[in-house]
Amino acid sequence: MAARTTLTAANLEALGAARLAALLMEISLGNAATKRRLRLELAGALGPAEAARAVQKRLSSLAGGSARIRGPRVRALAADLATQRRAIHEKVGPFDPTTAADLLWRIMALAEPLFGRLDDTSDLLRDVFTEVTSDLAALATRTEGSPEALAERLWDAIETDAARVLDRAIPVFAPALGPAGLDRLETLVREWAGAEDAGLRKGIVAGGRRGVGLARNWRQREALRHLGEIADARGDAEAYRALQPPELRATPAVALQIAHRLLVAGRAHEAWDAMQAVPANAAPYFVAGWNDLRIAILTALGRPDEAQALRQEIFLRDLDAGHLRAYLGHLADFDDLVAEDRALDHVTATRDPHRALEFLIAWPALERAAALVMKRRAELDGDRYEVLTPAAGTLAGRHPLAATVLYRAMTDFTLREARARRYRHAVRHLLECRALAADLNDFAPLEPHAAYEARLRSEHGRKAGFWT
C-alpha cells in the first residue's frame, strides 16, 4: 500500500487525466506562479509560436514592474525567470532559433531594471542570467549570420551591461565567435578603450606598482580584462603576457596568471622564468595556487626531485595535508610509511597544539591525536571550540579520556569566563563527560568525574544559568 501512495509519476498517472486536471486547478487557486506555469504549458502544447507569445507577454509584464523586490519575492522572481528561460529553451529554440534568441536577449535586457529594484544583489537571479548567456551562445551560430555580426551584438550588450551579468560572456561566446569574431571583438574593445595597445598599457601602468588600481580609469581596466579574455580564447599566452605592464609582471598575482597560460601552451621554461621574476620578499606562496603551479612546472620540466622537495617544504611550513599526501604518493613502497611517521612527528611537535590536533584528526591519526591531547592538555584553549568540539566527538569512541580532556577544557573556559550565551553548550559538554565516565576505569592523570563535577559546583555554584 505504501508503494502506491508514494509520489511518483507512475502513481500519479494512475489517477487519470481528469482527476489530475482537477487537482491542478485546485492547487493553482491563489497561486499565481502555478497558474503562470500551467498557462505556459498550455501555450507550449499549441506550438512554438504560441509559446513565444506567452513568454513575451510575461517578459513585458516583468519589464513594466516598479515595486521593490524583497525577501521571498526574490526567490519567486528567480524561479519565474528560470521558467521562462526553460520554456524558450525547450519549446521555442528547437523550432525557431531566431525567435528564441530574441526572447533570451529580452531576458538579458531585464537585468538592469530588475536588479535596480532589489534591496541587495541576488546570486539566485545571477545564476539565471548565467544560464541565459549559455543558451544565447549555443544559439548564436544559428541566428546571428556572420561571426562579425555576433561580435558586434555581443559587444553592444556588454558595453551597456550596467548589472554586470555579462562579465564572463566572452569566454562563453568564444566558440561561436571563432577567429573572425574574436578579431572583430578585439577591434571594438580597443576602439571603446580609446587607445591602441601601447597607449592602453601606458594608462594601465599609471595605476601603481602594488596591483591596486591597474589603470587610470575604469574603462581601461575593463578593456584590459576583455582583451585578456580574448587572448585566452585564442590560446595566445604571449598576447596575454603582452597586455601586462612590466611593472606588474613581477607581482605574484599577475606572474601566476602569466605562468599558468605559458604552461598550458607547453612553454614550461618560460612559465618557470615568469614565476622566478617575483622577489621572495613579495611572499608569493601566500597567493592561492602559487605552490601548486610551481610543482606542476617542475614536473613538466622533468625535475621530480625538486618538485618533491617543494612539496615537503610546503608541508613543513604550512602543515598542508594535501602536499604531504602528494609527497608520500611519489615515494617508493615502505619509504612512504617511514616518511609519514616523520611527518606526523613534525605535526605533533608544532608550536600550536590546536593546529596539530586539527591536522591529526583530519588525517586521520587518532592515536597520535589522543596522545597529543594528554601530553599538551595544559596548553589547550577552551575557547577554540571550533577545533575541540569535532575533535572530542571523533575521539570519544576509542579514546574517551582524551575526549574528556577536550570537553572539560571547553566547560572550564565557559564557566571561568562566565560566557552565559555558551552555557547550553557547556551543559552538553558536561553531560558528554558523564557519559564517557561510564567507560573509564582509570581517570589518571585526571581527577574522577564525580570529583570534577563537585569542584565545578563548589567554584561556580552561583552560575544559576548553567546549573538550571
PAZA-63360 format. One record per residue (C-alpha): residue in one letter; y, z, x negated. Coordinates in steps of 0.2 Angstrom, whole numbers, plus 2048, in hexadecimal, padded with zeros to 3 digits. Each point is the difference from the previous one (the first is absolute). Example, Ala and Ser with C-alpha at 12.3 -4.5 7.8 and 13.67 -1.06 7.14 Angstrom:
REM residues 2
A7EA8277C2S8117FD7FA
This chain:
REM residues 468
M800800800A80C8047F2A7FE7EF7F8R8057F8810T81080A802T8067FC7EEL80F7F67FFT7FA7EF7F9A8047EE805A7EE7FE807N80180F80BL8117FB807E7FA7EE803A7F280880BL80E80680CG8047EE805A8107F6800A807807810R7FE8127FCL8077FD7EFA80F7F7807A80380F80CL7FF80C7F2L80C7F67F5M80D80080FE7FE812802I8028047EDS80F7F57FFL80A80980EG80F8087F7N7FB7F97EFA80C7F27FBA7F77FD7F0T7EF7FD809K8087F580DR8087F57F2R7F07FF7F7L7F77FA810R80D7F4805L7FF7F97EEE7ED7FE802L8027F7810A80D7F47F9G7F47FD7F1A7F27FB80CL80C7F2807G8027F87EFP80A8017F0A8107FA809E80080E80DA7FC80C7F2A80F7FB7F6R80B80180FA7FA812803V8038057EEQ8117F8800K80580980FR7FB8117F9L8097FC7EFS8107FC80AS7FF810809L7FE80A7EFA80F7F67F9G80B80580EG7FC8137FFS80E80C7F9A7F9812803R7FB80B7F1I7EE8007FCR7F98117FCG7F080A7FEP7F17F980AR80A7F0805V7FF7FA7EER7ED800800A8017F8811L80C7F27F9A7F47FD7F1A7F17FE80CD80A7F480BL8057F57F2A7EE8017F9T7FA7FA811Q80C7F1800R7FC7FC7EER7ED800804A8037F5810I8097F37F5H7F38017F3E7F17FE80CK8067F780FV80E7F47FAG7FE7FD7EDP7EF7F7801F8067F480DD8137FE7FCP8048067EFT8137FA801T80380B80FA7F680E7F9A80B7FF7F0D81080080AL7FB80F80AL7FB80A7F0W8117FB7F9R808808810I7F68107FCM8088007EFA8117FE807L7FD81080AA7FF80A7F0E8128047FDP805804812L7F080B803F80280A7F0G813802804R7FA80980FL7F480C7F7D8068127FBD7F57FD7F0T7F67F37F8S7EE7FD806D7F17FB7F6L7F77FC810L80D7F3804R8017F97EED7ED7FE800V8027F480FF80D7F67F8T7F57FF7F0E7F27F880BV80C7F4808T8057FA7EFS7EE7FD7FBD7FD7F6810L8107F67FDA7FA7FC7EEA7EF7FB807L8087F480DA80D7F97F4T7F67F17F9R7FD7FA812T811802807E80E7FE7F3G7FE7EE7F9S8048007EEP7FF80F7F4E8137FE7FDA803802812L7F5810800A80A8067F1E8107FE809R7FB808810L7F880F7F7W8108027F5D80B80080FA7F680E808I7FF80A7F0E8137FE7FDT804807811D7F280D800A80B810802A7F180A806R7F77FB7F0V7F07FC808L7FE7F17F5D8018097F0R7EF7FA7FBA8007EF808I8007F57F1P7EF8057F9V7F97FE812F8077EF802A7FD7FA7EFP7EF7F6804A8097F780EL80F7FC7F5G7F67F87F2P8097FA7F0A80D7F6809G80580E80CL80180C7F2D80C7F57F7R80B7FE80FL800812803E8058047EET80F7F4802L805809810V7FF8117F8R80A7FB7F1E80D7F880BW80180F80AA80280B7F1G80E7F57FAA7FA8007EEE7F57F57F5D7F38097F6A80B8057F2G80E80780BL7F380980BR7F98097F1K8118047F9G804808811I7F080A800V8038077EFA810808805G7F680C80BG7FC80B7F1R7F38047F4R7F680D80AG7F97F580DV80C80780DG80B7F3808L7F87F07F9A80F7F5805R812800804N7FD7FE812W7F280080DR8007ED802Q7FB7FE7EER7F380E801E7F87F780FA8007EF7F7L7F78087F1R7F380780BH7FD7F080AL8007F57F0G7F380C7F9E7F57FE80FI8027ED7FEA7FA8017EED7F180B805A7FC7F380ER7FF7F37F3G7F680B7F4D80E7FE7F3A80180F7F5E80C7F97F5A80D7FC80EY7FE812806R8038077EEA80F7F47FEL80880880FQ8008117F8P80F8047F5P7FC8047EEE808811802L7F380480ER7F17F97F9A7FE8107F5T80080B80FP7EF806806A8017FA812V8057EE7FBA7F57FF7F1L7F180580BQ8047F280CI8027F37F3A7F08067F6H7F67FF810R8047EE804L7FD7FB7EEL7EF808801V7FC7F7810A8057F07F8G7F48037F2R80D8047F3A7FA8117FBH8088007EFE8117FD807A7FD80D80EW7FC80D7F2D8107FB7F7A80A803810M7F9811802Q8038047EEA8127FC801V80381080AP80580F7F5A7F580F801N80F80B804A8017F7810A7F0809806P7F87F0807Y7EF809804F80980880EV8027EF809A7F27FD80DG7F37F47F9W8078007EEN7F08087F8D7F47F580BL8097F07FBR8008057EDI7ED803801A7FD7EF809I80A7F77F3L7F68087F2T7F07FB808A8067EE802L8058007EEG7EE8057FBR8068127FAP7F380B809D80280E7F4E812802802A7FE7FF813Q7F480E7FFA80C80A7F5L80E7FD80CR7F580680FQ7FB8107F6E8138037FCI8057FE812F7F380C806L80480D7F2R8127FF804D8007FF813L7EF807805D7FD7EF809A7EF7FF808G8007EE802H8037FC7EEL7F380D7FBR7F37F780BA8047EF7F9Y7FF8077EEL7EF808804G7FA7F0808H8037F67F0L7F580C7F5A7EE7FE7FCD7F380A80AF7FF8127FBD8117FE7F6D808801811L7F8811804V8068087EFA8127F8803E801807812D7FC8117FAR80E7FF7F3A80C7FA80DL7FC80E80CD80280C7F2H8117F97FEV804802812T7FA812801A80C8047F1T80F7F8807R80F80B802D8027FF813P7F0808808H8057F8811R8017EF7F9A7EF8037F7L7F8807810E8067F180AF7F87F47F4L7F08097FFI7FE801813A8037EE802W7F57FA7F2P7F6809805A7FA80E7F4L7FE80F80BE7F880B7F3R80E7FE7F4A80D80280EA7F8811805A7FF8057EEL8137FB7FEV80480B80FM7F780F7FAK8077FF7EER8127FC804R802809811A80F80A7FAE8097F07FDL7FE7F9812D80F7FF80BG7FC804812D80F7F5805R7F67F07FBY7F7800810E7FF7ED800V7F48017F1L7F8811803T7FB7FD812P7F67F07FEA7F98077F0A7FA810809G7F87F680ET7F77F67F4L7F980E7F5A7FC80C80FG7EE7F9802R7F98017EEH80D80C7F8P80680D80DL80780C7F3A80C7F27F9A8057FB811T803813804V80C8007F1L80A7F1807Y801807811R8058117FAA80E7F87F5M8087F880FT7FE80F80BD80880B7F3F80F7F57FDT8037FE813L800813802R8098047F0E80E7F4804A800804813R7FF7EE805A7FE803812R7FF7EE805R7F07FF7F5Y7F8810807R7F47F680CH7FA7F67F0A7FE8107F7V7F680880ER7F47F17FFH7FE8027EEL7FC813802L7F37FB80DE7F97F37F4C7FE80E7F3R7F780B80DA7F47F2803L7FD7FD7EEA7FD8127FCA7F07FF80AD7F97F47F3L80580B7F1N7F680E7F9D80A8027F1F8137FE800A8038047EEP80D7FE7F8L808801811E80280F80BP7F4800810H8067F880FA80181180AA80B8077F2Y80B7F17FFE804800813A8038137FFR80C7FD7F2L8097F380AR80280C80FS80680E7F4E80D7F47F8H8057F580EG7FC80B810R8117FE807K7FF7ED801A7FC800812G8017ED802F7F27FF7F4W7F480D807T8027FC812
